[in-house]
Amino acid sequence: MLVIGLTGGIGMGKSAAAQHFADHDIPVFNADACVHLLYEGDAVGPIEAAFPGVTRKGRVDRKLLSERIAGSPERLRQLEQIVHPLVIEAELDFLRAQEDKGAALAVLEIPLLFETGADARVDVTVVVSAPHDVQRARVLARPGMTADKLEHLLARQLPDAERQARADFVVDSGTSLQDMRIEIDRLIESLKSRKGRVMDRLRRRG
């Protein structure tokens, strides 16, 4: 099974790209969705222990947690040390389950793929990209988004040019959704003949 790492900056069209992979019946693991589930489950206890008062009714209050770690790289790292291992565990469970089902391809949709070193856990990396003005217009059109919030979010992510330079494949989402889907269709066809190695490493780990 070939493991595909899918990423892209905010507003680049990563979610639409992931959906198109799913439309081809290729299983997709969404790291953000996994974190949401962890904030209602396995991560609640450890996060409350590290940041007392940030949980409500058995789940992490994301607003309270954001306020607690705001402006503190040390607290952010502390949170990541709690959450990242749990996400990786869920990710590995997902991959093993898909391989058992006979999947030829599987996608890990990870916003901070390169920033967190998750690219080491995939066979190929795919970056979804659009021109900066298109990205900015898309994000600022979202409810509650401001220019300051956007700059803060972008500061946590690699510059798009660096992300593209590190990628095995780049999908252009800057023109139309249909054009992007055609690119992904071609990419899927080209990847079907590739052999994956990540799962072999997982099997050796047991």
C-alpha angles and dihedrals in degrees: 000000000000114000114212121200110210121193145147140157124276112293094014096115099256094141092051089049091050090051091053091053087051090049086061088056091252109145114243128200112205111206094195092053089049091054090051090054092047089053087061095041139013097011096052097083098044093045093049089049091052096039108026115208099024096106129080127189094349098312137087114263100223093201093053091045092050090051091050095053098035112127094004116105088182093058091045090054089048090054092047090052088058100042105035097063090050091050091049091050091052090045092054091048089052094050094047091049092050092048090051088054090054099251114169094199133025130183128216107199103203121165094201096037097145096029092060097038092247090135087079088066097057137067098224134011125222122193122197111210142176134175115282094248091053091048092049094048092050095050097043089053090065117103112265095008119135134183090252092052090049093052090049091052093046090051089064093053134071115259109266092242091057091046090053092047091056096045127098090212134017122205116201113223095167099098115042138332090242093054090050091051091052090052091050092048089056092045093052091052091051093049096051091079095050123103118226125221104181094082091052088058091049092052091052088053089054 
